[in-house]
């Protein structure tokens, strides 16, 4: 049986003291959305009022500079739908902005919003979810063809720069003899580190512990995600 990967719930004290930074975070994200639409600042309240069907006095509180208030749940849902933004991001629970996942809305709501049929699948949002999780890490660009076709030359990749040792076999960003390399790294007990290219045109390299070659290798991080688009 596989172990349960769900996060343990917060304790009562943790839940009570959790700082979600809803205020003024939601206000700032709302204003950023309006500014991205080139709405003049003096028209923010009227635009939100038309967008949500709420009274001017109500929406004005959401963007008040001194004491911003929070929208009720129904208004928050309408904001997410109308601004095409994930409500989790509006609340500050996501670090990176994602579009509203229209294709995953409740069937009854879908039927009301799209009487002629559901919208196209949000494949971009599906791609952004894992990318967003890794984008908090460092990014690099693959130089050279040694890791093709897995990581073609010029391909962006994300790596975890907190992993500065080869704790397990994997793909790592390395510095060796003045060069920066991306390689499969395999630790061979009693021998050293095997650096292997994905491209069969390039030979493997064994950095032996005996002659100190492995000690000269600097691990810059472990590669987590590769972003590659192929035109057909």
C-alpha positions in Angstrom: 0.0 0.0 0.0 1.4 3.4 -0.9 1.8 6.0 1.9 -0.8 8.7 2.3 0.7 11.8 0.6 -1.9 14.2 2.0 -0.7 17.0 4.2 -1.5 16.6 7.9 -4.2 19.2 9.0 -3.2 22.2 11.0 -3.6 22.1 14.7 -6.2 24.3 16.3 -3.6 26.9 17.3 -2.0 26.9 13.9 -5.3 27.4 12.2 -6.3 30.2 14.5 -3.0 32.0 14.1 -2.5 31.4 10.4 -1.7 34.7 8.6 -3.3 34.5 5.2 -2.6 38.2 4.4 -6.0 38.6 2.8 -5.9 42.3 3.6 -4.5 44.2 1.8 -3.3 41.4 -0.5 -6.7 40.9 -2.2 -7.0 44.6 -2.8 -3.6 44.8 -4.4 -4.3 41.9 -6.7 -7.6 43.4 -7.7 -6.0 46.7 -8.6 -3.3 44.9 -10.5 -6.0 43.1 -12.6 -7.7 46.5 -13.3 -4.5 48.2 -14.2 -3.6 45.4 -16.6 -6.9 46.2 -18.4 -5.9 49.9 -18.6 -8.8 51.0 -16.4 -8.2 54.5 -15.1 -7.8 54.6 -11.3 -10.8 56.9 -10.9 -13.0 54.4 -12.7 -12.0 51.3 -10.6 -15.2 51.3 -8.5 -17.6 51.9 -11.3 -15.9 49.2 -13.4 -16.1 46.7 -10.6 -19.7 47.6 -9.9 -20.7 46.9 -13.5 -18.6 43.8 -13.6 -20.1 42.2 -10.5 -23.5 43.8 -10.3 -22.7 45.1 -6.8 -23.4 48.6 -5.5 -20.7 51.2 -5.8 -20.4 51.6 -2.1 -19.8 47.8 -1.8 -17.1 47.5 -4.4 -15.4 50.7 -3.2 -14.6 49.1 0.1 -12.7 46.3 -1.7 -10.1 48.7 -3.0 -10.1 51.3 -0.3 -6.6 52.6 0.2 -6.7 52.9 4.0 -9.1 50.2 5.2 -9.8 47.7 2.4 -12.6 45.2 3.0 -13.1 41.7 1.7 -15.8 40.7 -0.8 -18.4 38.1 0.3 -18.0 34.6 -1.1 -20.5 35.1 -3.9 -18.8 38.4 -5.0 -15.4 36.7 -4.9 -16.7 33.9 -7.1 -18.1 36.4 -9.6 -14.8 38.4 -9.6 -12.9 35.2 -10.4 -15.3 34.4 -13.3 -15.4 38.0 -14.7 -11.7 38.7 -14.4 -10.8 35.2 -15.6 -8.5 34.5 -12.7 -8.2 31.6 -10.3 -9.9 32.5 -7.0 -7.0 30.8 -5.1 -4.7 33.4 -6.6 -7.0 36.3 -5.7 -7.0 35.0 -2.1 -3.2 34.8 -2.1 -3.1 31.0 -1.8 -1.2 30.7 -5.1 2.1 32.4 -5.8 1.6 32.6 -9.5 -1.4 33.9 -11.4 -3.5 31.3 -13.2 -6.6 31.8 -15.3 -10.0 30.7 -14.1 -10.4 26.9 -14.9 -13.7 27.3 -16.8 -13.6 23.8 -18.1 -13.6 22.4 -14.6 -16.6 24.4 -13.3 -19.6 22.7 -11.8 -21.9 21.3 -14.4 -24.9 23.5 -13.4 -22.7 26.6 -13.5 -21.2 25.5 -16.9 -24.7 25.1 -18.3 -25.7 28.6 -17.1 -22.6 30.3 -18.4 -22.3 28.3 -21.6 -25.7 27.2 -22.8 -24.3 26.3 -26.3 -21.6 23.9 -24.9 -18.6 23.9 -22.6 -15.5 26.0 -23.3 -12.3 24.6 -24.7 -10.1 22.7 -22.2 -7.7 24.9 -20.3 -4.6 23.1 -21.4 -2.4 26.2 -20.7 -3.6 26.3 -17.1 -2.8 22.6 -16.8 0.7 23.2 -18.0 1.2 26.2 -15.8 0.3 24.4 -12.6 3.5 22.2 -12.5 5.6 25.0 -14.0 4.4 27.4 -11.3 5.4 25.0 -8.6 8.9 24.8 -10.0 9.3 28.4 -11.1 10.0 29.4 -7.5 13.3 27.7 -8.1 16.2 28.9 -10.3 16.0 28.8 -14.1 18.6 28.1 -16.7 19.0 27.6 -20.4 20.5 24.4 -21.9 23.7 25.1 -23.7 24.9 22.4 -26.1 23.4 19.2 -27.5 24.7 16.8 -24.9 21.3 16.2 -23.3 19.3 16.1 -26.5 16.6 15.0 -27.2 15.5 15.0 -23.6 16.7 18.6 -23.1 17.4 20.2 -26.5 19.8 23.1 -26.9 18.2 26.4 -25.9 15.5 24.7 -23.8 14.6 26.4 -20.4 14.8 24.3 -17.3 14.2 24.8 -13.6 16.5 23.4 -10.9 16.5 23.2 -7.1 19.6 25.1 -6.0 19.2 23.9 -2.4 20.3 20.4 -3.5 24.1 20.9 -3.5 25.1 17.3 -3.2 24.4 14.2 -5.2 22.1 12.5 -2.7 20.4 10.3 -5.3 20.9 9.6 -9.0 19.3 12.2 -11.3 19.9 15.1 -13.6 22.0 17.9 -12.1 23.4 21.2 -13.1 27.1 21.1 -12.4 30.3 23.2 -12.5 33.5 21.4 -13.4 36.8 22.7 -14.7 35.4 26.1 -15.5 32.4 24.7 -17.4 28.7 24.5 -16.5 27.2 21.2 -17.4 23.8 19.4 -17.3 24.2 15.7 -16.9 22.7 12.5 -15.7 24.7 11.8 -12.5 25.1 8.3 -11.1 27.1 7.5 -7.9 29.0 4.3 -8.3 30.1 3.0 -4.9 33.8 2.5 -4.6 34.4 4.2 -8.0 33.1 7.8 -8.1 30.5 9.8 -10.1 29.4 8.8 -13.6 28.4 11.8 -15.7 26.2 10.6 -18.6 24.9 12.5 -21.6 21.5 11.8 -23.0 22.9 12.2 -26.5 24.7 9.0 -27.5 27.2 10.9 -29.6 28.9 12.1 -26.4 30.9 9.8 -24.2 30.3 9.2 -20.5 32.8 10.5 -17.9 33.7 8.8 -14.7 35.1 11.1 -12.0 37.0 8.8 -9.7 37.1 9.2 -6.0 40.7 7.8 -6.0 42.3 10.6 -7.9 40.1 13.3 -6.4 38.3 14.2 -9.6 34.9 13.8 -8.0 35.8 16.3 -5.3 36.5 19.0 -7.9 32.8 18.8 -9.1 30.4 21.5 -7.8 26.7 20.6 -7.7 24.7 23.7 -8.5 21.3 22.0 -8.2 19.1 19.2 -9.3 17.0 19.7 -12.5 13.3 19.5 -11.8 11.5 20.5 -14.9 12.2 21.1 -18.6 10.0 23.3 -20.8 10.2 22.3 -24.4 7.9 23.2 -27.4 8.4 21.4 -30.7 7.0 23.0 -33.9 5.7 20.4 -36.4 
